[in-house]
Amino acid sequence: MASPRAAWKGFLKIGTVACGVKIIGAVTEAEKIHFKILNREDGLPVKSAYVDEETGDPVEAEDQIKGYESEKDEFIHIEPDEIKKIKLVSQHTLEVEEFVSLGDIDARYLEKPYYLVPADGASLEAFAVIRDAMARKKVAARSCVVLYQRGREVLIQPLGKGMLLTELRTHDEMISAETVFKDLKARKVDPEMLEIAQLLIEKKPAKFDPSKFEDTYENALIAMIDAKRKGKKPPKAAPKPKTNVVNLADILRKSLAKEGGASSAKSKTSAHKRKSA
């Protein structure tokens, strides 16, 4: 298999220390189902095109220009060369601005992962020193880089022999949790129900293993396409889950019984009641 193509090449710089690095995409959609848009009449693929809103005529690539709408129907033209001129140092350099503790990272801001590797043999030693020092201090580096024509805030952290670089969402992109949760009323939880729920959790311990993740929608698409290819009827749709839960405690007990933990639940809840008495 050919080596993955680098999305960016440049330098990782911390103070006066620098080394050549490459950013390589960590995500692929090669195995995903992709559809083409067809003309229903002749079954042939159709293609998208930019057309003039007023005349409806197609506009060729060489006649297209970016525009920012400053007022209603008034646009400021932006030339490609003008965009190139404003690109920052981050077009060629990952300059580390600060280090943050791994425990302080808010997962909501993590967006898209990439691998960060040395650009060549000459960069191996400096790269390894930076990576291992960060691993020992349990920190991640914050920087910014120009990827695919846009400046992006990124977080860099050690990962095995290399490093993981993750695009970050900005604070302005995030909806605050307080805004969403403000109408949730505080509620006292029944100790017995809490105990049963904890027992259910204890019955299903596991390690985080992405190899077991399954895209059920993608699998359903494959099954439908395979059935149509063979001239068979597509699989039946999954039934909607029932939502008429009446007594949460009874539901939790039944769930626990199925997992084989009914007896331990009774003994624990009985002990809890004795302590309360």
C-alpha atoms as an extended CHARMM CRD file, in Angstrom:
* protein
*
       277  EXT
         1         1  MET       CA              0.0000000000        0.0000000000        0.0000000000  PROA      1               0.0000000000
         2         2  ALA       CA              1.3060000000        3.4750000000       -0.9070000000  PROA      2               0.0000000000
         3         3  SER       CA              2.2070000000        5.8410000000        1.9170000000  PROA      3               0.0000000000
         4         4  PRO       CA             -0.5820000000        8.2800000000        2.7980000000  PROA      4               0.0000000000
         5         5  ARG       CA             -0.2000000000       11.6770000000        1.1620000000  PROA      5               0.0000000000
         6         6  ALA       CA              0.7310000000       14.5850000000        3.4130000000  PROA      6               0.0000000000
         7         7  ALA       CA             -1.9000000000       17.3060000000        3.7740000000  PROA      7               0.0000000000
         8         8  TRP       CA              0.7600000000       19.7830000000        4.9290000000  PROA      8               0.0000000000
         9         9  LYS       CA              4.5520000000       20.0040000000        5.2340000000  PROA      9               0.0000000000
        10        10  GLY       CA              6.4620000000       22.5030000000        7.3250000000  PROA      10              0.0000000000
        11        11  PHE       CA              8.1340000000       22.9580000000       10.6970000000  PROA      11              0.0000000000
        12        12  LEU       CA              7.1550000000       22.3440000000       14.3070000000  PROA      12              0.0000000000
        13        13  LYS       CA              8.7470000000       25.1540000000       16.3280000000  PROA      13              0.0000000000
        14        14  ILE       CA              9.0260000000       25.4980000000       20.0990000000  PROA      14              0.0000000000
        15        15  GLY       CA             11.1290000000       28.5020000000       21.0690000000  PROA      15              0.0000000000
        16        16  THR       CA             14.4530000000       28.0550000000       19.2680000000  PROA      16              0.0000000000
        17        17  VAL       CA             13.9140000000       24.3250000000       18.6540000000  PROA      17              0.0000000000
        18        18  ALA       CA             12.4080000000       23.3210000000       15.3040000000  PROA      18              0.0000000000
        19        19  CYS       CA             12.0440000000       20.1910000000       13.2160000000  PROA      19              0.0000000000
        20        20  GLY       CA             10.4890000000       19.3260000000        9.8830000000  PROA      20              0.0000000000
        21        21  VAL       CA              7.0760000000       17.6380000000       10.1250000000  PROA      21              0.0000000000
        22        22  LYS       CA              4.2410000000       16.3750000000        7.9450000000  PROA      22              0.0000000000
        23        23  ILE       CA              0.5030000000       16.3470000000        8.6950000000  PROA      23              0.0000000000
        24        24  ILE       CA             -1.2840000000       13.2360000000        7.4200000000  PROA      24              0.0000000000
        25        25  GLY       CA             -5.0410000000       12.7330000000        7.5570000000  PROA      25              0.0000000000
        26        26  ALA       CA             -6.1720000000       10.1960000000       10.1630000000  PROA      26              0.0000000000
        27        27  VAL       CA             -9.6930000000        9.7840000000        8.7480000000  PROA      27              0.0000000000
        28        28  THR       CA            -10.7650000000        8.1010000000        5.5170000000  PROA      28              0.0000000000
        29        29  GLU       CA            -14.1560000000        7.6330000000        3.8870000000  PROA      29              0.0000000000
        30        30  ALA       CA            -12.8970000000        5.2230000000        1.2370000000  PROA      30              0.0000000000
        31        31  GLU       CA            -15.1190000000        2.4250000000        2.5570000000  PROA      31              0.0000000000
        32        32  LYS       CA            -18.2480000000        4.5620000000        2.8300000000  PROA      32              0.0000000000
        33        33  ILE       CA            -21.1540000000        4.2780000000        0.4080000000  PROA      33              0.0000000000
        34        34  HSD       CA            -21.1230000000        7.1760000000       -2.0690000000  PROA      34              0.0000000000
        35        35  PHE       CA            -24.0340000000        8.0190000000       -4.3600000000  PROA      35              0.0000000000
        36        36  LYS       CA            -24.0470000000        9.7430000000       -7.7380000000  PROA      36              0.0000000000
        37        37  ILE       CA            -26.9480000000       11.9340000000       -8.8070000000  PROA      37              0.0000000000
        38        38  LEU       CA            -28.6170000000       10.5370000000      -11.9360000000  PROA      38              0.0000000000
        39        39  ASN       CA            -31.0670000000       11.8240000000      -14.4830000000  PROA      39              0.0000000000
        40        40  ARG       CA            -34.2310000000        9.8530000000      -13.7390000000  PROA      40              0.0000000000
        41        41  GLU       CA            -35.1790000000        9.8350000000      -17.4460000000  PROA      41              0.0000000000
        42        42  ASP       CA            -32.0290000000        8.3120000000      -18.9870000000  PROA      42              0.0000000000
        43        43  GLY       CA            -30.2300000000        7.0340000000      -15.8740000000  PROA      43              0.0000000000
        44        44  LEU       CA            -27.0370000000        8.9430000000      -16.6910000000  PROA      44              0.0000000000
        45        45  PRO       CA            -25.0180000000       10.9010000000      -14.0910000000  PROA      45              0.0000000000
        46        46  VAL       CA            -25.5390000000       14.6510000000      -13.8770000000  PROA      46              0.0000000000
        47        47  LYS       CA            -22.9780000000       17.2170000000      -12.7490000000  PROA      47              0.0000000000
        48        48  SER       CA            -23.2830000000       20.4130000000      -10.7520000000  PROA      48              0.0000000000
        49        49  ALA       CA            -22.4140000000       23.7810000000      -12.2600000000  PROA      49              0.0000000000
        50        50  TYR       CA            -22.3070000000       27.4180000000      -11.1710000000  PROA      50              0.0000000000
        51        51  VAL       CA            -24.9030000000       29.4670000000      -13.0240000000  PROA      51              0.0000000000
        52        52  ASP       CA            -25.6180000000       33.1870000000      -13.1550000000  PROA      52              0.0000000000
        53        53  GLU       CA            -28.5770000000       33.8720000000      -10.8250000000  PROA      53              0.0000000000
        54        54  GLU       CA            -30.0900000000       36.3660000000      -13.2470000000  PROA      54              0.0000000000
        55        55  THR       CA            -29.4940000000       34.8100000000      -16.6840000000  PROA      55              0.0000000000
        56        56  GLY       CA            -29.2520000000       31.1550000000      -15.6830000000  PROA      56              0.0000000000
        57        57  ASP       CA            -26.1780000000       30.7820000000      -17.9400000000  PROA      57              0.0000000000
        58        58  PRO       CA            -23.2800000000       28.5680000000      -16.7490000000  PROA      58              0.0000000000
        59        59  VAL       CA            -20.2260000000       30.5040000000      -15.4930000000  PROA      59              0.0000000000
        60        60  GLU       CA            -16.8590000000       28.9410000000      -16.3680000000  PROA      60              0.0000000000
        61        61  ALA       CA            -14.1840000000       28.5440000000      -13.6680000000  PROA      61              0.0000000000
        62        62  GLU       CA            -11.9590000000       31.2850000000      -15.1130000000  PROA      62              0.0000000000
        63        63  ASP       CA            -14.8690000000       33.7440000000      -14.8710000000  PROA      63              0.0000000000
        64        64  GLN       CA            -15.6530000000       32.9750000000      -11.2230000000  PROA      64              0.0000000000
        65        65  ILE       CA            -14.4560000000       35.1590000000       -8.3390000000  PROA      65              0.0000000000
        66        66  LYS       CA            -15.0570000000       35.1010000000       -4.5830000000  PROA      66              0.0000000000
        67        67  GLY       CA            -17.2360000000       37.8410000000       -3.1730000000  PROA      67              0.0000000000
        68        68  TYR       CA            -18.1760000000       39.0410000000        0.3130000000  PROA      68              0.0000000000
        69        69  GLU       CA            -21.7000000000       40.4770000000        0.6290000000  PROA      69              0.0000000000
        70        70  SER       CA            -21.1750000000       43.7380000000        2.5330000000  PROA      70              0.0000000000
        71        71  GLU       CA            -24.6930000000       45.0390000000        1.8800000000  PROA      71              0.0000000000
        72        72  LYS       CA            -27.7920000000       43.4910000000        0.3030000000  PROA      72              0.0000000000
        73        73  ASP       CA            -26.7320000000       42.5480000000       -3.2690000000  PROA      73              0.0000000000
        74        74  GLU       CA            -23.4700000000       44.4900000000       -2.9010000000  PROA      74              0.0000000000
        75        75  PHE       CA            -20.2900000000       42.4100000000       -3.0200000000  PROA      75              0.0000000000
        76        76  ILE       CA            -16.6130000000       43.0930000000       -2.3900000000  PROA      76              0.0000000000
        77        77  HSD       CA            -14.5270000000       41.1280000000       -4.9080000000  PROA      77              0.0000000000
        78        78  ILE       CA            -11.6850000000       39.0640000000       -3.4490000000  PROA      78              0.0000000000
        79        79  GLU       CA             -8.9300000000       37.8700000000       -5.8070000000  PROA      79              0.0000000000
        80        80  PRO       CA             -7.0080000000       34.6040000000       -5.1700000000  PROA      80              0.0000000000
        81        81  ASP       CA             -3.7000000000       36.5100000000       -4.9700000000  PROA      81              0.0000000000
        82        82  GLU       CA             -5.1340000000       38.7720000000       -2.2570000000  PROA      82              0.0000000000
        83        83  ILE       CA             -5.9720000000       35.7170000000       -0.1280000000  PROA      83              0.0000000000
        84        84  LYS       CA             -2.4710000000       34.2840000000       -0.6010000000  PROA      84              0.0000000000
        85        85  LYS       CA             -0.8680000000       37.5040000000        0.6440000000  PROA      85              0.0000000000
        86        86  ILE       CA             -2.6490000000       37.4430000000        4.0260000000  PROA      86              0.0000000000
        87        87  LYS       CA             -1.6760000000       33.8810000000        4.9570000000  PROA      87              0.0000000000
        88        88  LEU       CA              0.2550000000       33.8950000000        8.2250000000  PROA      88              0.0000000000
        89        89  VAL       CA              3.4570000000       32.1900000000        9.3180000000  PROA      89              0.0000000000
        90        90  SER       CA              1.2090000000       29.2130000000       10.1300000000  PROA      90              0.0000000000
        91        91  GLN       CA              1.1530000000       28.3790000000        6.4250000000  PROA      91              0.0000000000
        92        92  HSD       CA              4.6260000000       26.8770000000        6.8530000000  PROA      92              0.0000000000
        93        93  THR       CA              5.2270000000       26.6810000000       10.6140000000  PROA      93              0.0000000000
        94        94  LEU       CA              3.4470000000       25.0620000000       13.5550000000  PROA      94              0.0000000000
        95        95  GLU       CA              4.6350000000       27.5330000000       16.1700000000  PROA      95              0.0000000000
        96        96  VAL       CA              3.6840000000       26.3520000000       19.6460000000  PROA      96              0.0000000000
        97        97  GLU       CA              2.0220000000       29.1680000000       21.5800000000  PROA      97              0.0000000000
        98        98  GLU       CA              1.4220000000       27.3540000000       24.8740000000  PROA      98              0.0000000000
        99        99  PHE       CA              1.1540000000       23.9620000000       26.5700000000  PROA      99              0.0000000000
       100       100  VAL       CA             -1.9700000000       22.7420000000       28.3470000000  PROA      100             0.0000000000
       101       101  SER       CA             -2.4760000000       19.8450000000       30.7320000000  PROA      101             0.0000000000
       102       102  LEU       CA             -4.0900000000       16.7920000000       29.1080000000  PROA      102             0.0000000000
       103       103  GLY       CA             -6.6160000000       16.7660000000       31.9400000000  PROA      103             0.0000000000
       104       104  ASP       CA             -7.7730000000       20.2920000000       31.0460000000  PROA      104             0.0000000000
       105       105  ILE       CA             -8.7380000000       19.4750000000       27.4590000000  PROA      105             0.0000000000
       106       106  ASP       CA            -12.4750000000       19.9190000000       26.8070000000  PROA      106             0.0000000000
       107       107  ALA       CA            -13.5100000000       17.1660000000       24.3480000000  PROA      107             0.0000000000
       108       108  ARG       CA            -16.2980000000       19.3420000000       22.9090000000  PROA      108             0.0000000000
       109       109  TYR       CA            -13.7000000000       21.4360000000       21.0910000000  PROA      109             0.0000000000
       110       110  LEU       CA            -11.9420000000       18.5050000000       19.3910000000  PROA      110             0.0000000000
       111       111  GLU       CA            -12.9980000000       18.2660000000       15.7450000000  PROA      111             0.0000000000
       112       112  LYS       CA            -10.8220000000       16.4120000000       13.2270000000  PROA      112             0.0000000000
       113       113  PRO       CA             -7.7020000000       14.2690000000       13.8640000000  PROA      113             0.0000000000
       114       114  TYR       CA             -4.4740000000       14.1070000000       11.8680000000  PROA      114             0.0000000000
       115       115  TYR       CA             -1.1720000000       12.3100000000       12.4100000000  PROA      115             0.0000000000
       116       116  LEU       CA              1.9790000000       14.3900000000       12.8460000000  PROA      116             0.0000000000
       117       117  VAL       CA              5.2370000000       12.6980000000       11.8000000000  PROA      117             0.0000000000
       118       118  PRO       CA              8.8550000000       13.7770000000       11.1040000000  PROA      118             0.0000000000
       119       119  ALA       CA              9.3250000000       15.1280000000        7.5880000000  PROA      119             0.0000000000
       120       120  ASP       CA             12.6370000000       13.2900000000        7.0960000000  PROA      120             0.0000000000
       121       121  GLY       CA             15.4240000000       11.3820000000        8.8350000000  PROA      121             0.0000000000
       122       122  ALA       CA             17.1970000000       14.5710000000        9.8770000000  PROA      122             0.0000000000
       123       123  SER       CA             14.1360000000       15.6240000000       11.9000000000  PROA      123             0.0000000000
       124       124  LEU       CA             13.7500000000       12.3400000000       13.8110000000  PROA      124             0.0000000000
       125       125  GLU       CA             15.8320000000       13.2160000000       16.8760000000  PROA      125             0.0000000000
       126       126  ALA       CA             14.3550000000       16.6620000000       17.5460000000  PROA      126             0.0000000000
       127       127  PHE       CA             10.8390000000       15.2940000000       16.9110000000  PROA      127             0.0000000000
       128       128  ALA       CA             11.3760000000       12.4350000000       19.3960000000  PROA      128             0.0000000000
       129       129  VAL       CA             12.7620000000       14.7830000000       22.0530000000  PROA      129             0.0000000000
       130       130  ILE       CA              9.7480000000       17.1150000000       21.7890000000  PROA      130             0.0000000000
       131       131  ARG       CA              7.2800000000       14.1920000000       21.7700000000  PROA      131             0.0000000000
       132       132  ASP       CA              8.8310000000       12.4120000000       24.7740000000  PROA      132             0.0000000000
       133       133  ALA       CA              9.1580000000       15.6210000000       26.8010000000  PROA      133             0.0000000000
       134       134  MET       CA              5.4650000000       16.3400000000       26.2430000000  PROA      134             0.0000000000
       135       135  ALA       CA              4.5700000000       12.7550000000       27.1970000000  PROA      135             0.0000000000
       136       136  ARG       CA              6.5190000000       13.0040000000       30.4600000000  PROA      136             0.0000000000
       137       137  LYS       CA              4.9300000000       16.3280000000       31.3760000000  PROA      137             0.0000000000
       138       138  LYS       CA              1.4710000000       15.0320000000       30.2580000000  PROA      138             0.0000000000
       139       139  VAL       CA              0.7590000000       18.1160000000       28.2020000000  PROA      139             0.0000000000
       140       140  ALA       CA             -0.5250000000       19.0130000000       24.7340000000  PROA      140             0.0000000000
       141       141  ALA       CA              0.7600000000       21.8850000000       22.5910000000  PROA      141             0.0000000000
       142       142  ARG       CA             -1.5850000000       24.5180000000       21.1720000000  PROA      142             0.0000000000
       143       143  SER       CA             -0.7920000000       26.0260000000       17.8080000000  PROA      143             0.0000000000
       144       144  CYS       CA             -2.3930000000       27.0940000000       14.5230000000  PROA      144             0.0000000000
       145       145  VAL       CA             -1.8540000000       26.0940000000       10.9020000000  PROA      145             0.0000000000
       146       146  VAL       CA             -3.1870000000       26.8760000000        7.4380000000  PROA      146             0.0000000000
       147       147  LEU       CA             -4.8610000000       23.7210000000        6.0950000000  PROA      147             0.0000000000
       148       148  TYR       CA             -6.9040000000       23.6270000000        2.8880000000  PROA      148             0.0000000000
       149       149  GLN       CA             -6.8040000000       27.4120000000        2.4920000000  PROA      149             0.0000000000
       150       150  ARG       CA             -8.0170000000       28.1730000000        6.0260000000  PROA      150             0.0000000000
       151       151  GLY       CA             -6.3180000000       28.9870000000        9.3100000000  PROA      151             0.0000000000
       152       152  ARG       CA             -7.1230000000       26.4230000000       11.9930000000  PROA      152             0.0000000000
       153       153  GLU       CA             -6.4520000000       26.2400000000       15.7230000000  PROA      153             0.0000000000
       154       154  VAL       CA             -4.9210000000       22.8520000000       16.5700000000  PROA      154             0.0000000000
       155       155  LEU       CA             -3.8770000000       20.7570000000       19.5410000000  PROA      155             0.0000000000
       156       156  ILE       CA             -0.8170000000       18.4690000000       19.3840000000  PROA      156             0.0000000000
       157       157  GLN       CA             -0.2130000000       15.5620000000       21.7480000000  PROA      157             0.0000000000
       158       158  PRO       CA              2.0710000000       12.5030000000       21.8350000000  PROA      158             0.0000000000
       159       159  LEU       CA              0.7140000000        9.2950000000       20.3020000000  PROA      159             0.0000000000
       160       160  GLY       CA              2.9150000000        6.1980000000       20.1830000000  PROA      160             0.0000000000
       161       161  LYS       CA              5.9160000000        6.8050000000       17.9040000000  PROA      161             0.0000000000
       162       162  GLY       CA              4.3560000000        9.9550000000       16.4790000000  PROA      162             0.0000000000
       163       163  MET       CA              1.9590000000       12.6770000000       17.5220000000  PROA      163             0.0000000000
       164       164  LEU       CA             -1.7310000000       13.4410000000       17.1050000000  PROA      164             0.0000000000
       165       165  LEU       CA             -2.7830000000       16.8310000000       15.7550000000  PROA      165             0.0000000000
       166       166  THR       CA             -6.4560000000       17.7130000000       16.1960000000  PROA      166             0.0000000000
       167       167  GLU       CA             -8.3570000000       20.6150000000       14.6620000000  PROA      167             0.0000000000
       168       168  LEU       CA            -10.1810000000       22.6520000000       17.3030000000  PROA      168             0.0000000000
       169       169  ARG       CA            -13.5450000000       24.3560000000       17.1500000000  PROA      169             0.0000000000
       170       170  THR       CA            -13.4350000000       27.9820000000       18.2340000000  PROA      170             0.0000000000
       171       171  HSD       CA            -15.3100000000       29.2670000000       21.2640000000  PROA      171             0.0000000000
       172       172  ASP       CA            -17.6800000000       31.2130000000       18.9840000000  PROA      172             0.0000000000
       173       173  GLU       CA            -18.7480000000       27.9580000000       17.2900000000  PROA      173             0.0000000000
       174       174  MET       CA            -19.8270000000       26.3520000000       20.5440000000  PROA      174             0.0000000000
       175       175  ILE       CA            -23.2630000000       26.6780000000       22.1120000000  PROA      175             0.0000000000
       176       176  SER       CA            -22.7690000000       26.9650000000       25.8670000000  PROA      176             0.0000000000
       177       177  ALA       CA            -23.9800000000       24.0590000000       27.9800000000  PROA      177             0.0000000000
       178       178  GLU       CA            -25.6070000000       26.5390000000       30.3550000000  PROA      178             0.0000000000
       179       179  THR       CA            -27.8630000000       27.7690000000       27.5360000000  PROA      179             0.0000000000
       180       180  VAL       CA            -29.0880000000       24.2340000000       26.8470000000  PROA      180             0.0000000000
       181       181  PHE       CA            -29.2770000000       23.0070000000       30.4460000000  PROA      181             0.0000000000
       182       182  LYS       CA            -30.7380000000       26.1200000000       32.0810000000  PROA      182             0.0000000000
       183       183  ASP       CA            -34.3320000000       24.8000000000       32.0790000000  PROA      183             0.0000000000
       184       184  LEU       CA            -33.3950000000       21.4060000000       33.5770000000  PROA      184             0.0000000000
       185       185  LYS       CA            -34.7080000000       21.2480000000       37.1200000000  PROA      185             0.0000000000
       186       186  ALA       CA            -32.6420000000       19.6560000000       39.8750000000  PROA      186             0.0000000000
       187       187  ARG       CA            -34.1580000000       16.3840000000       41.0360000000  PROA      187             0.0000000000
       188       188  LYS       CA            -33.3190000000       14.1580000000       43.9840000000  PROA      188             0.0000000000
       189       189  VAL       CA            -32.4960000000       10.6350000000       42.8280000000  PROA      189             0.0000000000
       190       190  ASP       CA            -34.0130000000        7.6030000000       44.5710000000  PROA      190             0.0000000000
       191       191  PRO       CA            -31.0450000000        5.7810000000       46.2560000000  PROA      191             0.0000000000
       192       192  GLU       CA            -32.4790000000        2.3440000000       45.3390000000  PROA      192             0.0000000000
       193       193  MET       CA            -32.8250000000        3.2540000000       41.6720000000  PROA      193             0.0000000000
       194       194  LEU       CA            -29.3280000000        4.7070000000       41.6810000000  PROA      194             0.0000000000
       195       195  GLU       CA            -27.9840000000        1.4860000000       43.2140000000  PROA      195             0.0000000000
       196       196  ILE       CA            -29.6600000000       -0.6620000000       40.5560000000  PROA      196             0.0000000000
       197       197  ALA       CA            -28.3970000000        1.5940000000       37.7610000000  PROA      197             0.0000000000
       198       198  GLN       CA            -24.8460000000        1.3020000000       39.1390000000  PROA      198             0.0000000000
       199       199  LEU       CA            -25.1610000000       -2.4910000000       39.2220000000  PROA      199             0.0000000000
       200       200  LEU       CA            -26.2220000000       -2.4530000000       35.5630000000  PROA      200             0.0000000000
       201       201  ILE       CA            -23.1310000000       -0.4070000000       34.7290000000  PROA      201             0.0000000000
       202       202  GLU       CA            -20.9220000000       -2.8410000000       36.6530000000  PROA      202             0.0000000000
       203       203  LYS       CA            -22.3490000000       -5.7340000000       34.5950000000  PROA      203             0.0000000000
       204       204  LYS       CA            -21.0050000000       -4.3270000000       31.3140000000  PROA      204             0.0000000000
       205       205  PRO       CA            -17.3710000000       -3.3480000000       31.8750000000  PROA      205             0.0000000000
       206       206  ALA       CA            -15.2420000000       -2.9490000000       28.7290000000  PROA      206             0.0000000000
       207       207  LYS       CA            -12.2130000000       -1.1970000000       27.3060000000  PROA      207             0.0000000000
       208       208  PHE       CA            -12.5860000000        1.5520000000       24.7240000000  PROA      208             0.0000000000
       209       209  ASP       CA            -12.2480000000       -0.4540000000       21.4980000000  PROA      209             0.0000000000
       210       210  PRO       CA            -13.1110000000        1.4270000000       18.2620000000  PROA      210             0.0000000000
       211       211  SER       CA            -12.6740000000       -1.7820000000       16.2250000000  PROA      211             0.0000000000
       212       212  LYS       CA            -16.0590000000       -2.8730000000       17.6140000000  PROA      212             0.0000000000
       213       213  PHE       CA            -17.8250000000        0.3110000000       16.4970000000  PROA      213             0.0000000000
       214       214  GLU       CA            -20.4990000000       -0.3350000000       13.8920000000  PROA      214             0.0000000000
       215       215  ASP       CA            -22.2100000000        2.0590000000       11.4940000000  PROA      215             0.0000000000
       216       216  THR       CA            -25.6900000000        0.5130000000       11.4400000000  PROA      216             0.0000000000
       217       217  TYR       CA            -26.9370000000        3.0120000000        8.8530000000  PROA      217             0.0000000000
       218       218  GLU       CA            -24.0520000000        2.1590000000        6.4900000000  PROA      218             0.0000000000
       219       219  ASN       CA            -24.7070000000       -1.5710000000        7.0000000000  PROA      219             0.0000000000
       220       220  ALA       CA            -28.3880000000       -1.0570000000        6.1780000000  PROA      220             0.0000000000
       221       221  LEU       CA            -27.4370000000        0.7980000000        2.9760000000  PROA      221             0.0000000000
       222       222  ILE       CA            -25.1340000000       -2.0620000000        1.9290000000  PROA      222             0.0000000000
       223       223  ALA       CA            -27.8710000000       -4.6360000000        2.6430000000  PROA      223             0.0000000000
       224       224  MET       CA            -30.4150000000       -2.6450000000        0.6130000000  PROA      224             0.0000000000
       225       225  ILE       CA            -28.0290000000       -2.2110000000       -2.3520000000  PROA      225             0.0000000000
       226       226  ASP       CA            -27.0930000000       -5.8970000000       -2.2640000000  PROA      226             0.0000000000
       227       227  ALA       CA            -30.7730000000       -6.9130000000       -2.2550000000  PROA      227             0.0000000000
       228       228  LYS       CA            -31.5730000000       -4.6180000000       -5.2040000000  PROA      228             0.0000000000
       229       229  ARG       CA            -28.5560000000       -5.9640000000       -7.1080000000  PROA      229             0.0000000000
       230       230  LYS       CA            -29.8810000000       -9.5090000000       -6.6630000000  PROA      230             0.0000000000
       231       231  GLY       CA            -33.4430000000       -8.5120000000       -7.5500000000  PROA      231             0.0000000000
       232       232  LYS       CA            -34.7180000000       -9.1950000000       -4.0360000000  PROA      232             0.0000000000
       233       233  LYS       CA            -36.9240000000       -7.1190000000       -1.7740000000  PROA      233             0.0000000000
       234       234  PRO       CA            -34.9880000000       -4.7500000000        0.4810000000  PROA      234             0.0000000000
       235       235  PRO       CA            -34.7400000000       -5.7310000000        4.1780000000  PROA      235             0.0000000000
       236       236  LYS       CA            -37.5660000000       -4.6170000000        6.4440000000  PROA      236             0.0000000000
       237       237  ALA       CA            -37.0600000000       -1.4170000000        8.3680000000  PROA      237             0.0000000000
       238       238  ALA       CA            -36.2220000000       -1.7700000000       12.0420000000  PROA      238             0.0000000000
       239       239  PRO       CA            -39.2620000000       -1.1760000000       14.3000000000  PROA      239             0.0000000000
       240       240  LYS       CA            -39.4040000000        2.0270000000       16.2950000000  PROA      240             0.0000000000
       241       241  PRO       CA            -38.4010000000        1.5450000000       19.9380000000  PROA      241             0.0000000000
       242       242  LYS       CA            -41.1780000000        1.6860000000       22.5240000000  PROA      242             0.0000000000
       243       243  THR       CA            -41.0280000000        4.7600000000       24.7060000000  PROA      243             0.0000000000
       244       244  ASN       CA            -43.9210000000        4.1920000000       27.1260000000  PROA      244             0.0000000000
       245       245  VAL       CA            -41.7830000000        3.6600000000       30.2450000000  PROA      245             0.0000000000
       246       246  VAL       CA            -44.0710000000        3.8340000000       33.2540000000  PROA      246             0.0000000000
       247       247  ASN       CA            -42.0340000000        2.7260000000       36.2540000000  PROA      247             0.0000000000
       248       248  LEU       CA            -38.2910000000        3.3110000000       35.9060000000  PROA      248             0.0000000000
       249       249  ALA       CA            -37.4610000000        1.2220000000       38.9820000000  PROA      249             0.0000000000
       250       250  ASP       CA            -39.2810000000       -1.8340000000       37.5440000000  PROA      250             0.0000000000
       251       251  ILE       CA            -37.5740000000       -1.3760000000       34.1730000000  PROA      251             0.0000000000
       252       252  LEU       CA            -34.1610000000       -1.1850000000       35.8460000000  PROA      252             0.0000000000
       253       253  ARG       CA            -34.8500000000       -4.3130000000       37.9280000000  PROA      253             0.0000000000
       254       254  LYS       CA            -35.9570000000       -6.2640000000       34.8260000000  PROA      254             0.0000000000
       255       255  SER       CA            -32.8650000000       -5.1390000000       32.9460000000  PROA      255             0.0000000000
       256       256  LEU       CA            -30.6680000000       -6.2030000000       35.8280000000  PROA      256             0.0000000000
       257       257  ALA       CA            -32.4180000000       -9.5880000000       36.0710000000  PROA      257             0.0000000000
       258       258  LYS       CA            -31.6640000000      -10.2200000000       32.3820000000  PROA      258             0.0000000000
       259       259  GLU       CA            -28.0150000000       -9.5280000000       33.0910000000  PROA      259             0.0000000000
       260       260  GLY       CA            -28.0810000000      -12.0760000000       35.9080000000  PROA      260             0.0000000000
       261       261  GLY       CA            -27.6590000000       -9.6830000000       38.7910000000  PROA      261             0.0000000000
       262       262  ALA       CA            -31.0360000000       -9.7300000000       40.5130000000  PROA      262             0.0000000000
       263       263  SER       CA            -29.8050000000      -11.4750000000       43.6670000000  PROA      263             0.0000000000
       264       264  SER       CA            -26.8760000000       -9.1240000000       44.2040000000  PROA      264             0.0000000000
       265       265  ALA       CA            -29.1880000000       -6.1720000000       43.6640000000  PROA      265             0.0000000000
       266       266  LYS       CA            -31.5490000000       -7.4020000000       46.3860000000  PROA      266             0.0000000000
       267       267  SER       CA            -28.7190000000       -7.9620000000       48.8490000000  PROA      267             0.0000000000
       268       268  LYS       CA            -27.2030000000       -4.5240000000       48.1820000000  PROA      268             0.0000000000
       269       269  THR       CA            -30.5130000000       -2.6910000000       48.4310000000  PROA      269             0.0000000000
       270       270  SER       CA            -31.3680000000       -4.6080000000       51.6290000000  PROA      270             0.0000000000
       271       271  ALA       CA            -28.0450000000       -3.5880000000       53.1240000000  PROA      271             0.0000000000
       272       272  HSD       CA            -28.7320000000        0.0000000000       52.1330000000  PROA      272             0.0000000000
       273       273  LYS       CA            -32.1300000000       -0.1050000000       53.8810000000  PROA      273             0.0000000000
       274       274  ARG       CA            -30.5540000000       -1.5730000000       57.0470000000  PROA      274             0.0000000000
       275       275  LYS       CA            -28.0340000000        1.2830000000       57.1350000000  PROA      275             0.0000000000
       276       276  SER       CA            -30.8240000000        3.8070000000       56.6770000000  PROA      276             0.0000000000
       277       277  ALA       CA            -32.9250000000        2.2940000000       59.4720000000  PROA      277             0.0000000000
